[in-house]
């Protein structure tokens, strides 16, 4: 007889299977009391229609936080380094909550006071995934607040980096400077219309009032809004280099000084409109560049990944110790799913360590007592103890961050190279004009020289670069491709060789392709194997359970999980074993990870695990290989070599069993051949290669997750659009060059009048804003057309 399949009951909040049908609210079922509590709060707010729009969007509350996981927060020394403010009554703390993902999260987190009376208030920065919480420390504690957040599905991410420095406050000064410049510029233009159109002699008094009003409005622009250009120019001069901001700053100063002199002497209205226009349009470009990546961190070191404290065994008691205080020969207790913070020797327990983030190996590695374990690995099979042999800062993991640091050489725009010569040309023309008029008409020296600096100001060139880059950054950001700075766009446009990591980049580390070998399992046997596998926390067991599908009505009467060996137990009175190979079955000799299945002490088959490529990878590689040489370098085994060679093309280079230093060296070898290399990876094992490459792109399943230091961060699901992103960056360069040509034409026309010393304020007022506006419109239109052509979101 066939066995009927009963559809499992799913939680209305998180979508997990319900163990019991007895947890109900409003005729809805929940997997645990935690999900029921969260739903109840959202229900009271009237947001339950969110569950109709987003099917079961919540996070399961069934998994409880390990006891004493946040005990280190009871240590006043540790707490003091995390707390932003504390007085006799209140404590202020900001937590990073990576699980935050939707509007119901925001509402729930801003109503923590309804879950804990000790919480006074909580405010959420959704973009940065941070929650600022104020609580009364005589009614609750920092540890209890962290446990509360974890209990409702938002476990705070507290790393060693939190001890090093407090997160910088968002700098809004650029926005204020832009706002003031915009207000003053628009009003100066309005008050300058009588000057443009001409006034009668009888209205001379009114014209003087408008001129002095313009002078007053120009003061905030000159002394406050233009500060970034003064500061940048001064820094470049200290390093004996003239950047593009130097002539900008000089033009602003000369324009202001000459304009003030004209107004006070009554000889003219000056160029306040041109000066404020220069500053305003320059700031627009900078704000656009700054906006897209302010919330992301591209400069990270190992402290961003390590926990803030670890349990050290002293006199057989667990004592939380700050990572910087760990000493050689300390015995560390590493709990299940915890990160190993220092290199050491395994002294107790069986380790099954996931090194994927360090080496690129996609599946956990078994370690026995007496073997070395390395920092950065994650224990996946119970608790272990390790004897520290190296301090945290000296571990193998941290050395990865000290290699290939080329960040200062990256992201340099060709405009800054041009600016040096541009500035020299401007000074030369001004000097020639001064010498000429000194010999012919000394009265025209001052008008000619100042006009040269005003007209030849490289604002049009800088606008073409900064405004185009800012707009392209915005388009890329809307498509979830974030760059560290605008100059990286140009680095991408010059790429000649693309190198991919495999594990976690081309493949989905959260998915495995599973095939079965051996005696065919019946539907009942599959359900028994799935039920036993679901009882284990081991990643391979979880993958088997997910592959087969779990029927919650099947009872597991008892099971034993032996770390590193497998899981066994009775399922409906049938003995099932999942794990190590026995002598009565031999699988094929294909490489890869294998999990064996035994029923009633007889091995009947095995599940073989292989990589699961992201669905867009074949099309992506086929597109890129037509334009670029491709390489794939991986720390994983060569099981997928033939399949991957077919995807990447016969000319592509595939390298396996590569350690982090091998990846870095391969990038360096390509660069020595003259290649401009783009490296795309996801794990800490790629950190050195990402930094060594000309452009390093980190792939992240969630863009707010911690990723290696890189020049850009791309959402994993958007990697298929990489070809379009590269083409957009190449088009960006063409747009900048077109704007540069336009600015050169503008400067030639303007300088023709300027060197004659007869340039009127009306001509300058028309030339400068119209040039800036035309370039803004050109770059905006061209960038949008390019995005539309490539079907990117704008």
PyMOL commands that set and color helices and strands:
alter all, ss='L'
color gray80, all
select helices_A, chain A and resi 33-44+50-53+71-74+76-82+103-109+112-114+142-151+161-164+173-191+193-197+201-225+227-238+244-265+272-291+302-304+323-325+392-394+396-402+407-409+414-440+442-455+459-478+487-493+502-506+523-533+539-548+617-624+638-648+660-672+684-692+716-754+761-789
alter helices_A, ss='H'
color red, helices_A
select strands_A, chain A and resi 24-25+28-29+85-86+90-96+119-125+130-136+309-314+317-322+331-334+344-348+351-354+365-367+372-373+378-379+384-388+481-483+497-501+507-518+556-562+566-571+574-579+593-599+602-613+629-633+653-655+677-681+695-700+712-715
alter strands_A, ss='S'
color yellow, strands_A
deselect
rebuild
show_as cartoon
